[in-house]
Amino acid sequence: MTILDNIRLYRPGEKGNPDDLYHMKIEEGFITGIYKGTATERDEHTIDGGQLVVAPAFNDSHLHLLRYGLMKKELDLRQVTSWTDMKQIIQDRFIEEEMEENDWVIGRGVIDSQFTDLDHLLTADDLDELEYEKPMFLLHDDGHECIVNHKALSIIQENDGLAEGHDQFIEKDEDGRWTGRFKDSAVHFIKFHFRQKSKQEIYEAVHDAIPHLSKTGITSVHTDDLNYAGDYQRLWNAYTQLEKDGKLDIDVQLHHYVYKLTDIQSYLEANRRRTGDGTKQVKVGAFKIFLDGTQRLHTAALRQPYHDKPETKGNLIYPQEELNEMVKTADQNGMQVTMHAIGDRAVEQAITALENTDTHRMRHRIIHAQVLAPDLLERLKELKPFLETQPGFIMEEHDQTVEWVGKERERFCNPWATVHQLKIPFTGSSDSPIGPLAPLMNIFAAVNRTDEKDKPEGGWIPEEKLIIDAIFRAYSETPAWLEFHENKKGKLKSGYQADFVLLSDHPAKIHPADLKHLQVKATYFRGNCVYERS
């Protein structure tokens, strides 16, 4: 037994004096008791918490952990502002760092719209200036767009499946030829079919990523990794091997990205495991389905035209009938569904599909749901699927959203306080590496609705600010419901898994604007300290 002594507690949603001291007993990975006052018994298993604040650890319900771990083998191009500089970085660093074992030239974080020496966005013709005989793949900063060279293009075009169902996301020139730029589902298709990783590569990348999670207080993740693994069983084997080797300091829900109904049927026929099944730490998650794109590319599906591009309303990937059948098949076979839906038209499509299922039984999800409307909120209130939000996104998008949707619709963008008031369940997440892997900063964004520089003054749509307890529960307690573990995870309570963080101050005691200064001093997973700030 371990005793964590001389601590304060933060239990979101529960009343208490933030200055009261407690001690907590832990046995075999679970909390066995929490008692007011300091411990009277002390031995070598007693840990002095130094009056730090113990809070539930974070559960990131939407990220891409394998992708995060693979980034060390990719060129980081996020700060590049010119084509000249980008070419120089690739030429200087590709051979030196042996990116992707010199198989592909891979870069991430490209924002070519800000290049000062190009009057157009990059194409395959531009990348061919580098004169590499290797396929080149450069991913935009938001993960929804990529550029490839002609070597990669020839490999991709050998697979006729890309044009089927993804044609609207393939950029073509005036003669109908592919330019080398792809968007949304076409990007995912390319990663899935042409950038598959071995079990050992997956093992190493995830292993490298885990300390970054522990440092931020994350002990559980729901991750969509299939695009970079290519095979669900290979992905499963890598994660469970890490667990067997004692190197998996997190609990994992492994999602399965599907493109069409036959993908769902193939999994169901080949695998007995269903949502929630698995090992002690690795569980089957949900089938993930993309319904639309992103607002930056004007491919998120809106019900009315884009304010800054009125010739389009974005793109839906599936007809309603096809999506209904996919969701129904998953639901009837014990598989949870999570759907990427940013625009209100896509959210409406997701709601319609879920209305034909037992949402309460399977706890289906909608990812992002950034553009809503009064009628959609009413339907969500009745249906109560789980919404997976990313508060950190407003730091970059708060001043762009009105351009995309106009002033009237802006009021219903990321309306988290309204969602909370209507008792629509929601989680907090990062979408890392697209969003920052920083739960405390995302919590700051949700409470203040500003960026790190406190802009805009007073907060963006301030009436939609969340109270600290609501967003903290969204990062700890609510994701446990998605795992069907609401009676064993996500709270500081006897009988619950001993996943917690030691914070530098009490979240409910400090001023909301100072939440960005909170620090994780230590992280405990299943009763073991997996990170301690030096």
Residue, then its C-alpha position, 0 to 999 in steps of 0.5 A: m500500500t502507498i499513502l500520498d500524504n499532505i495533499r489538497l484535492y480538486r474534485p470537479g463538481e464537488k464542493g470543498n475547501p481548496d485549502d483542506l489537507y488530505h491523505m490518499k491510500i493506493e493499493e494495486g493501482f486503485i484508490t482505496g481511501i481518501y481521508k481528511g487530514t494528514a496521515t498518522e501512519r508513516d513508513e517508506h511507502t508514504i509520499d509527502g505531496g507537499q500540499l500540491v493539488v491532486a486532480p484526476a489525470f487527463n483522458d484525451s478522447h481524440l488524438h493520433l498518437l502514432r502520428y505524434g510519435l512518428m514526427k521525429k522522422e519528419l521534417d518540421l516545416r511549420q515556421v517556414t515562410s518561403w519556398t527558397d527556405m523550404k528547399q534549403i531545409i529539405q536539402d540540408r536535413f533529409i540525408e543527414e537525419e535519414m528521414e523515413e529511413n530514406d524511403w520517402v521524403i516526409g515533411r509536416g507543418v507546411i503553410d504554403s499560403q504564407f510563402t513570400d516568393l511564390d504566387h501559387l500554392l505548391t504542386a508536384d511540379d514545384l517539388d520536382e525542382l528538388e530532383y529527388e528520385k524518392p517519393m515526397f509527401l508534405l502535409h499541411d499544418d492542419g493535417h487536411e491537405c498534402i502535396v506530393n511530387h511526381k514520383a509519389l504521384s505515379i505510385i498513388q495513381e497505380n492504385d485506381g481506388l483513390a478516385e473512387g469516392h475521393d475524386q472531389f478531394i483531388e486537385k486537377d489542372e485545367d486539363g484534368r491532370w492531377t496536380g499533386r495536391f490532395k485534401d481531406s479523405a484523399v489525404h487519409f487514403i494516401k497515408f493508409h495505402f502508401r505509408q504503412k508502418s511495420k510493427q516495430e516502427i509502430y512500437e518505437a513511435v508510440h514508445d517515444a510519444i508516451p513520455h510527452l503524454s505523461k508530462t502533460g498529465i495524460t494517462s488515457v487516450h482514444t487514438d486513430d492510428l490506422n492511416y499510418a499503420g495500414d493494418y489494424q491487427r498490426l497496430w493492435n500487436a504493437y500496442t499490446q507488445l508495449e503493454k507486455d513489455g511494461k512500456l505502456d504507461i497509458d490506457v488506450q482505446l484503438h479506433h478503426y478508421v473505415y472508408k466504406l461499408t465493406d471495411i466495417q463488414s471485413y473487420l466484423e468477419a475477421n475479428r471477434r473483439r468489439t468496442g471495449d474488448g481487449t487487454k487490461q490497457v488496450k481496448v477496441g475503440a470505435f469505427k471512425i468515419f469522416l463525413d466532411g472536410t475542414q473550414r480552412l479548405h472550405t470542404a466542411a459541409l455547411r447548410q448555407p454557402y460559405h460567407d467568404k466563398p459563396e460558390t460552395k457549401g463544402n463537401l459531404i463524403y457520403p449519401q445519407e443512405e450509405l452512412n445510415e447503413m454503415v452506422k446501423t451495421a456498426d451499432q447492431n454489431g456492438m461497435q461504437v461509431t465516431m464521426h468527423a463532422i465540422g460543418d452543420r450539414a455534416v452534423e445534421q447528417a450524423i444526427t440523422a444516422l444516429e437517430n436510427t441506432d441505440t445511441h444510449r447503449m453504444r454511446h456513439r460520438i460526433i467529433h468537432a461539431q464546430v458549426l451548430a444551429p438551434d435546431l441541431l442543438e435541440r436534436l442533440k439534446e434529445l439524442k445525446p451523442f457524445l461530442e468530442t471538442q477541441p478547445g485549443f482550436i479557437m486559439e488559431e481560428h477565433d478570428q477566422t470563423v466569422e469569415w467562413v460562416g458569417k456573423e449570424r452563424e458565428r454565434f453557434c460555432n463551438p457553443w460549449a456553454t450551451v451544449h453544457q446547459l442542454k446536458i449534451p455530453f461532451t469531452g475535451s481533446s487535442d486532435s494532436p498533433i494537429g492541435p496542441l498536446a496540452p490539456l491545461m492550455n486547452i482548459f484555459a481556452a475553454v474557460n477564457r475563449t482567448d488565445e495565449k495572449d488573451k485575445p480577443e479581449g473579453g473572450w470570443i463569444p464570451e457567453e459560451k465560456l465554460i466553467i472550470d469544473a465542466i471542462f475539467r470533467a470533460y477531460s477526465e470523467t466524461p471520456a471514461w463513460l465512452e470507455f464504459h468505465e464510468n464506475k472505475k475511472g476519471k474521478l478521485k474516489s475510493g474504488y477508482q483507478a489511481d490515475f491522477v496529477l499533482l498540480s501547482d495550484h488549485p484550478a478552482k481557486i486561481h483566476p481564470a486568466d491564470l489557468k495557463h500558468l498551471q503546471v503538472k508537477a507529477t503524473y500517476f498512472r495506475g498508482n505509479c509515478v510516471y512523470e515528475r517535474s524536476 
